[in-house]
Amino acid sequence: MILTEEQKAEIAAHTRRYNELKAAGQEHAPRALPAPTTRDAAPIATDAIIHREVIPAGWYWTTRLNRGDTLRIVNSSGTSTVSLLAWNSADTTERLNHADTIKVQWAARLQKGRVLLSDMGRALLGITEDSSAAHDAVVGGSIAATNLAKYGEGSFRNTRDNFILAAAKLGLDRRDVHSCVSFFAPVAIDAGGKFVWSDARRQKGDFVDLRAEMDLLIALSNCPHPLDPAESYPQASVEIVRYRSAKPDADDLCRTATAEAIRAFENNALYLGQTSEGAVR
C-alpha cells in the first residue's frame, strides 16, 4: 500500500500526539517492577487455601472470586496457555478491558506489579506474583478457524467456544464474551512489527497470582494459543489454587507502581463507597 502525503502527515500527527500523551502519563516515574518470582518462592500456607482445581487440556473453568482472594494459575507441564475473562459480579456490564490495561499503564507486558483494568477505569485483578512474565495481552485466544488451520479436521476445543460455554454457566451469554488476556503465552513483537513466539520463556512449574480487587466472575480456558508453533494439540492440564491473600500493605506494589494504578484504585474506592485510605484491606 502506497500512502499519500496527506496520509503520511496524518500518521505523523497521530504519532506526535501519542508521544505527548505518553510523556504526560509517565511524568511521575513509575516504581521499578521486580524480576520474575522464582518458581520455589511464594509458597501458599495450607490454611489459606480455599479450593484447588485441575483444568484438563482443552477445557474451561469458572468461579466467583471474592475481593481480597487470590487465584494462582500453575503451568504444570510448561506447555499450556491459560486465557482469562473477568466481570464485576455485581454489574457484569463492567468487564476486563485488555486495551485499557495496556494503554493506561503504557505497557503491553503483563508481569508482577501490573493491574488488569476494567472498562470503567477500575482495577479488577492485581498481579501479585509471577514467575513467567511471558504473557499476551494483544493477540487473544484461539477460535475454530485457527484450530482448523493448524491441526486440521478433528475435535479440537478452542478458547472462543470455551468462553461462550463459560459465560452461559455464569448466567451470561455470547455478547458478554470479550477480548481476553492469555498467561504463559510468550508473544513478543520484533523490529518489523510482527508477532513472534519464544517458547524458551515458558517453563514447567511457572505460576501467576491474580488478586481480586473487587468481587468478580472469572472464566479460564486451557487451550493452545493461536501462535503456539506446536504441531499437535497440547494435552496438558493446569492447576488452579484459590487462596486467601494477606492484607496488602500501604505501599502494595500493584496499588502504587504507577500514577495510573493509583487512580484505578481511587476509582475502586469511590465505587466501593470508601475513602482511598479505606480501600486498602
LINBELLIN-V136120 format. One record per backbone hydrogen bond with DSSP energy under -1.0 kcal/mol. CO is the residue of the C=O (numbers start at 1). NH is the residue of the N-H. E is the energy in kcal/mol with one decimal. If there is no record, write none. Layout:
# LINBELLIN-V136120
co:CO nh:NH e:E
co:CO nh:NH e:E
This chain:
# LINBELLIN-V136120
co:4 nh:8 e:-2.5
co:5 nh:9 e:-2.2
co:6 nh:10 e:-2.1
co:7 nh:11 e:-2.4
co:8 nh:12 e:-2.4
co:9 nh:13 e:-2.1
co:10 nh:14 e:-2.3
co:11 nh:15 e:-2.4
co:12 nh:16 e:-2.3
co:13 nh:17 e:-2.3
co:14 nh:18 e:-2.6
co:15 nh:19 e:-2.4
co:16 nh:20 e:-2.2
co:17 nh:21 e:-2.4
co:18 nh:22 e:-2.7
co:19 nh:23 e:-2.4
co:20 nh:24 e:-2.2
co:21 nh:25 e:-2.6
co:22 nh:26 e:-1.6
co:24 nh:27 e:-1.3
co:38 nh:41 e:-2.1
co:45 nh:48 e:-1.7
co:46 nh:49 e:-1.1
co:48 nh:244 e:-2.6
co:51 nh:242 e:-2.9
co:53 nh:240 e:-3.3
co:55 nh:238 e:-1.9
co:56 nh:59 e:-2.0
co:59 nh:222 e:-3.0
co:61 nh:220 e:-2.9
co:63 nh:218 e:-2.9
co:65 nh:216 e:-3.0
co:66 nh:69 e:-2.4
co:68 nh:245 e:-1.3
co:69 nh:212 e:-3.0
co:70 nh:243 e:-2.6
co:71 nh:210 e:-2.5
co:72 nh:241 e:-2.4
co:73 nh:208 e:-1.8
co:74 nh:76 e:-1.7
co:74 nh:239 e:-1.8
co:75 nh:205 e:-2.6
co:82 nh:183 e:-3.5
co:83 nh:221 e:-2.0
co:84 nh:181 e:-1.4
co:85 nh:219 e:-2.2
co:86 nh:96 e:-2.6
co:87 nh:217 e:-2.5
co:91 nh:94 e:-2.2
co:94 nh:88 e:-2.5
co:95 nh:119 e:-1.6
co:97 nh:101 e:-2.1
co:98 nh:102 e:-1.5
co:99 nh:103 e:-3.1
co:100 nh:104 e:-2.6
co:102 nh:107 e:-1.8
co:111 nh:114 e:-2.4
co:114 nh:127 e:-2.7
co:116 nh:124 e:-2.9
co:116 nh:125 e:-1.4
co:117 nh:97 e:-2.9
co:118 nh:121 e:-1.5
co:122 nh:118 e:-2.8
co:124 nh:213 e:-3.0
co:125 nh:116 e:-3.3
co:126 nh:128 e:-1.1
co:126 nh:211 e:-2.9
co:127 nh:113 e:-3.0
co:129 nh:209 e:-2.8
co:130 nh:37 e:-2.7
co:134 nh:185 e:-1.5
co:136 nh:182 e:-3.0
co:142 nh:160 e:-2.3
co:143 nh:147 e:-2.1
co:144 nh:148 e:-2.4
co:145 nh:149 e:-2.3
co:146 nh:150 e:-1.7
co:147 nh:151 e:-3.5
co:148 nh:152 e:-1.6
co:154 nh:156 e:-1.4
co:158 nh:162 e:-2.1
co:159 nh:163 e:-2.5
co:160 nh:164 e:-1.7
co:161 nh:165 e:-2.0
co:162 nh:166 e:-2.7
co:163 nh:167 e:-2.6
co:164 nh:168 e:-1.8
co:165 nh:169 e:-1.9
co:166 nh:170 e:-1.4
co:167 nh:172 e:-3.4
co:168 nh:171 e:-1.5
co:173 nh:176 e:-2.1
co:174 nh:177 e:-1.7
co:181 nh:84 e:-2.8
co:182 nh:136 e:-3.2
co:183 nh:82 e:-2.0
co:185 nh:187 e:-2.6
co:186 nh:198 e:-2.2
co:188 nh:196 e:-2.9
co:190 nh:193 e:-2.3
co:194 nh:190 e:-2.8
co:196 nh:188 e:-2.5
co:198 nh:201 e:-1.9
co:199 nh:202 e:-1.9
co:203 nh:206 e:-1.8
co:206 nh:75 e:-3.3
co:207 nh:131 e:-2.6
co:208 nh:73 e:-2.5
co:209 nh:128 e:-1.4
co:210 nh:71 e:-2.7
co:211 nh:126 e:-2.3
co:212 nh:68 e:-2.8
co:215 nh:89 e:-2.0
co:216 nh:65 e:-2.3
co:217 nh:87 e:-2.2
co:218 nh:63 e:-1.9
co:219 nh:85 e:-2.2
co:220 nh:61 e:-2.2
co:221 nh:83 e:-2.5
co:222 nh:58 e:-3.1
co:225 nh:228 e:-1.5
co:238 nh:55 e:-2.6
co:239 nh:74 e:-2.9
co:240 nh:53 e:-2.3
co:241 nh:72 e:-3.3
co:242 nh:50 e:-3.0
co:242 nh:51 e:-1.7
co:243 nh:70 e:-3.1
co:249 nh:252 e:-1.8
co:252 nh:256 e:-1.1
co:253 nh:257 e:-1.9
co:257 nh:31 e:-2.8
co:258 nh:262 e:-2.1
co:259 nh:263 e:-2.0
co:260 nh:264 e:-2.1
co:261 nh:265 e:-2.2
co:262 nh:266 e:-1.9
co:263 nh:267 e:-2.4
co:264 nh:268 e:-1.9
co:265 nh:269 e:-2.3
co:266 nh:270 e:-2.2
co:267 nh:271 e:-2.4
co:268 nh:272 e:-2.7
co:269 nh:274 e:-3.2
co:270 nh:273 e:-1.0
